């Protein structure tokens, strides 16, 4: 399980998880797309229209990829359409807000990492949770030429707060917000998120369902509920050390948002440069 905090050591852990997933993709054997269809392209009937209302842009719809509907199609459908995968792993990082245990089936790509295809299946239901491709030599302009200009740019940041027992999630910020971790071109009408490198080349395309979008619309810190948690580190938590757990209670007037603000203010203290790391305290709403 990954526990989110704000200091550098914990952030490095988060990016390490994402890097590990990328390395798994790189290691897959080659896969040849069937029926001559490019693996970066969803079904023709799901293409977005430039004439759609702008108000539709923010509403996620489920993607369809080569007759596989994310959120509905099953592992059996995957095998029927794509054949046997080359490998399967349990990802260590979440790609969407789906909190369930996922098994990622890797099909590889025609040239190693480039063009790789991954299909994620919910272990409990056997349904497709998301599909990921890593196309080769596809630019931002190429995406617009292929899918149109009816997209939105959305930034995402790791959330300081999380549900106890679940990994850290991302939440939406504006693409212009200070230091978003990810900025995506999103064709939400067809359930497609496009991630770009700094040189505007496409790094990854993710096909998702309307039930489990890429990130939450807002930070969970603003949504107090049972099991909502935050790890306070003051000047910084020590890496590889489990924080001590402390219950807080809404019924007694405890406020997790105040704890978050105090902790962030403490981290700004200039004396932190002279202070060692701490074990940290995980505050959890227990009612």
Secondary structure, DSSP 8 states (H G I E B T S, - for coil): -----SSHHHHHHHHHHHHHHHHHHHTS-----GGG--TT---GGG---TTS-GGGGGS----EETTEETTT-BHHHHHHHH---SEEE--SS-SSS--S-EEEEEEE-TBTTBTEEEEEEETTT-BEEEEEEE-SS-BHHHHHHHH-S--EEEEEEE-S-EETTS---EEEEETTSTT-SEEEEEEGGGTEEEEE-TTSBEEEEEE--SSS-SSBSS-GGGS--TTEEEEE-TT-B-TT---EEEEE-GGGT--HHHHHHHHHHHHT-GGGGGS--B--EEEEE--
